Amino acid sequence: MRLPRALSTLSTTGSLRPVRSSLRRASSALTLLLGALGAAPATACEVCLGAADGGSPLVSGARLGVFLLLAVTVAVLGAFARFFFYLRNRARQAETEQIASEWAQLQRSSST
């Protein structure tokens, strides 16, 4: 009769690491499963729940605020990306100018 791999490792190395890691993994999976099964659906507060259909000013203001925050986030990330494109272009330009100056020096030294 062969022992399971985790138990055979235990008998040869004298360590409980494989057994502990498998128990930890099983307990994590069980916790996630029970949490998913026991979760209740999220509901809105009474003010927003009934007002979403009628177009109340409270809901319209909340939506506008969310879109404004998204616009600011997109603008900042876009500026950040544009800055790195600017740095890339400047590095290419500096490299081209350096190559051109080195080539001019080589031509001057070969003509003399």
C-alpha positions, 0 to 999 in steps of 0.5 A: 500500500502506497502512502499519499504524496504528502504523507510520504514526504512527511515520513522521509523529511520529517516536516509537516509543510506539505500537510499544512499547506494543503490544509490551509488551502482547503480551509481557504477554499471552504471559507470562500465557498461559505462566504459566497453562499451566505452573502446577501444581495446589496440594496440601496438606501430608501432614498435612492431605491425609489428615486432612481426611476423618477429622475430625482435631483439627488440621484442625478447629482450623484450620477453627475458626481461619479462622471466628474470623478471619472473624467478627472481620473481619465484626464490625470492618467492621460496627462501622465501617459502623455508626459512619458510619450514626451520623454520618449520623443525627447530621448529619440531626438537627443539620440539622433542629435548625438549620432549626427554630431558624432558622424560630423566629427568622424567626417571632419577627422577623416578629411584632415 
